[in-house]
Amino acid sequence: MILTDVINQLDNLDSDDTIYAKKPWTPDTEVVIATEPDDGGLPDQAAKINAEYFIEIFLAKEFLEGWLSSFDQKPSIKDQCLRLIQYAENDA
């Protein structure tokens, strides 16, 4: 799965899960969706692909909903990915 797949399916994903992504983060970055372990480390699936914490699903949903509400026309999935990456790197 890649980040654009996640953005396409965001409304159907469990808000309690977290996105883990391989760096460098791009719309084509390989990702894993998993529940964050109780100890705060990486889930096994994320560690297997050398992914890092990216953002929780609920934060991604909230951020994109707020950002998208400022547009008359919905930005492309790629543009949404790029904006979410910027948010994850600088603000989340």
Sequence and secondary structure as in RCSB ss.txt:
>XXXX:A:sequence
MILTDVINQLDNLDSDDTIYAKKPWTPDTEVVIATEPDDGGLPDQAAKINAEYFIEIFLAKEFLEGWLSSFDQKP
SIKDQCLRLIQYAENDA
>XXXX:A:secstr
 BHHHHHHHGGGS TT EEEE SS  TT BEEEE   TTSS  HHHHHTT EEEEEHHHHHHHHHHHHTT SS  
 HHHHHHHHHHHHHHT 
